[in-house]
């Protein structure tokens, strides 16, 4: 059972069934996952601008016994720009202990406040034509603060780069007035010509206008 360490004391959470698995396997963000690789700037292909070497795994948020999980600043600081853009996109779709204009993942990515110009520019450059990206940009990447009547927080978040294909595995806790559910990946993207194109995605934004998503 997970604990919400910051929200009204202790809340017991029951994981819902989803596309991801609950065991600590290679895709779950748990301890048994493949060894995390940092230093993606050194492994990017200068001609194709691929995000990283094949099968490079980046555990950005580690699965712990509380929600949200624990960010790994060393891994996050080692991301190259395409992977930073992908992480920035997910930092605009799900919470990471957000308070006011600050969310932990966005800060760790060196993008300043949630919805800063730098935050939005990364998403805009790497996700042109993506309707979810367009929605988060329109909303200035706003996320409700942790502990509000409705909010979300990542339990874990892992990016795996396989050449031109990039997978994002995650578990996002969505809390809404006492109701708790978990949205799970993986989501998969094609990375070509410095642009991410959705192949499969389970996560949508928690915003008012979702009819285009």
C-alpha positions in Angstrom: 0.0 0.0 0.0 1.3 3.5 -0.9 1.1 6.5 1.4 0.5 10.1 0.5 3.1 11.7 2.7 1.9 15.3 2.3 -1.9 15.0 1.9 -4.1 14.9 5.1 -1.8 12.6 6.9 -1.9 8.9 5.7 -4.2 7.8 2.8 -4.2 4.2 1.8 -4.2 3.7 -2.0 -5.4 0.7 -4.0 -3.9 0.3 -7.4 -6.3 0.0 -10.3 -5.7 -2.4 -13.2 -4.1 -0.8 -16.2 -1.8 -1.3 -19.1 1.2 -1.4 -16.8 2.2 -4.1 -14.4 2.4 -3.9 -10.7 5.5 -6.1 -10.2 8.9 -4.5 -10.1 9.8 -5.6 -13.6 12.0 -3.9 -16.2 9.2 -1.7 -17.4 7.7 -0.8 -14.1 10.2 1.7 -12.7 10.9 -0.6 -9.7 14.2 -1.7 -8.3 14.6 -4.7 -10.7 14.5 -2.5 -13.7 17.4 -2.4 -16.1 20.4 -0.3 -15.0 19.7 3.4 -15.4 22.0 5.1 -18.0 22.9 8.8 -17.7 24.9 11.0 -19.9 22.6 10.9 -22.9 24.3 13.9 -24.4 27.3 11.7 -25.2 25.1 9.0 -27.0 23.0 11.1 -29.3 23.6 10.5 -33.0 24.7 13.7 -34.7 23.1 12.7 -38.1 19.7 11.3 -36.9 19.5 13.3 -33.7 18.1 10.2 -32.0 17.3 10.7 -28.3 19.9 8.1 -27.0 21.6 4.8 -27.6 19.4 1.7 -28.1 17.8 0.4 -25.0 19.0 3.2 -22.7 16.8 3.4 -19.6 16.3 6.5 -17.6 14.4 6.2 -14.3 13.4 9.8 -13.7 11.0 9.1 -10.8 11.7 6.1 -8.6 9.0 3.9 -7.2 8.9 4.2 -3.4 6.4 3.5 -0.7 4.9 6.9 -1.0 3.3 9.0 -3.7 4.8 10.9 -5.4 7.9 8.8 -6.0 11.5 10.1 -5.6 13.1 12.0 -8.4 16.6 11.1 -9.4 18.4 14.4 -10.1 21.5 12.8 -11.5 19.5 10.9 -14.2 17.4 14.0 -15.0 20.4 16.3 -15.3 22.0 13.8 -17.8 19.2 13.9 -20.3 19.9 15.3 -23.8 17.5 17.9 -25.2 15.1 15.5 -27.0 14.6 13.5 -23.8 14.3 16.7 -21.7 11.5 17.7 -24.0 9.8 14.4 -23.6 10.1 14.6 -19.8 8.9 18.3 -19.9 5.8 17.1 -21.8 5.0 14.6 -19.0 5.8 17.2 -16.4 2.9 19.2 -18.0 0.5 16.2 -18.0 1.0 14.8 -14.5 2.0 16.3 -11.1 5.3 15.9 -9.3 4.5 17.4 -5.9 3.3 20.7 -7.3 2.8 23.8 -5.2 1.9 27.1 -6.6 3.9 27.6 -9.8 6.4 25.0 -8.9 6.5 21.3 -9.8 9.5 19.2 -8.8 10.2 17.5 -12.2 10.0 20.8 -14.1 12.4 22.4 -11.7 14.8 19.4 -11.9 14.8 19.7 -15.7 16.1 23.3 -15.3 13.0 24.9 -16.7 12.1 27.0 -13.8 8.4 27.5 -12.9 5.7 25.3 -14.3 4.6 26.7 -17.7 7.7 28.9 -18.1 8.7 30.0 -21.6 11.5 27.5 -21.5 9.1 24.7 -20.5 6.6 25.6 -23.2 9.2 26.1 -25.9 10.6 22.6 -25.4 7.2 21.0 -25.8 6.3 23.2 -28.8 9.5 22.4 -30.7 9.4 18.6 -30.2 5.6 17.9 -30.3 4.2 20.1 -33.2 0.8 19.0 -34.3 0.2 16.8 -31.2 -3.3 17.7 -29.8 -2.4 16.9 -26.2 0.7 19.1 -26.4 -1.4 21.9 -27.9 -3.8 21.6 -25.0 -1.1 21.7 -22.3 0.5 24.7 -24.0 -2.9 26.5 -24.2 -3.3 25.8 -20.4 0.3 27.1 -19.7 1.2 23.6 -18.4 -1.0 24.3 -15.3 -1.4 21.5 -12.8 -3.4 21.6 -9.6 -1.3 21.7 -6.4 -0.7 18.4 -4.5 -3.3 18.1 -1.7 -6.0 20.0 -3.6 -9.5 18.4 -3.9 -8.4 17.1 -7.3 -4.8 16.6 -8.3 -2.3 14.1 -9.7 1.2 12.8 -8.9 3.5 10.3 -10.5 4.2 7.1 -8.7 7.1 6.4 -11.1 8.3 7.6 -14.5 10.8 5.9 -16.7 11.9 6.6 -20.3 13.4 3.9 -22.4 15.1 4.8 -25.7 15.3 2.2 -28.5 16.7 4.0 -31.4 13.9 5.8 -33.2 11.3 4.5 -30.8 11.0 5.9 -27.3 8.8 4.3 -24.5 7.5 6.2 -21.5 6.4 3.9 -18.6 4.7 5.4 -15.6 2.0 5.2 -13.0 0.1 8.4 -12.3 -2.1 8.6 -9.3 -5.2 10.7 -10.0 -7.0 11.9 -6.8 -10.5 13.4 -7.1 -12.5 14.2 -4.0 -11.7 11.0 -2.2 -11.6 8.8 -5.4 -8.2 7.4 -6.3 -7.2 5.8 -9.5 -3.9 5.0 -11.3 -3.3 5.7 -14.9 -0.5 3.5 -16.3 1.7 3.3 -19.4 3.6 2.5 -21.4 3.2 5.2 -24.0 5.2 4.9 -27.2 6.6 7.5 -29.6 8.4 7.6 -32.9 11.3 10.1 -32.9 12.1 11.2 -36.4 13.5 14.5 -37.8 13.7 15.9 -34.3 9.9 15.4 -33.7 8.0 13.0 -31.5 5.0 11.4 -33.0 2.6 9.4 -30.8 2.3 5.7 -31.6 0.3 4.8 -28.4 -0.7 6.9 -25.4 -2.8 6.1 -22.4 -2.3 9.4 -20.5 -4.4 12.5 -21.2 -4.2 15.9 -19.7 -6.2 16.7 -16.6 -7.7 19.9 -18.1 -11.2 21.1 -18.8 -11.2 20.8 -22.6 -10.3 17.3 -23.8 -12.7 16.8 -26.7 -9.8 16.8 -29.2 -7.8 14.3 -27.3 
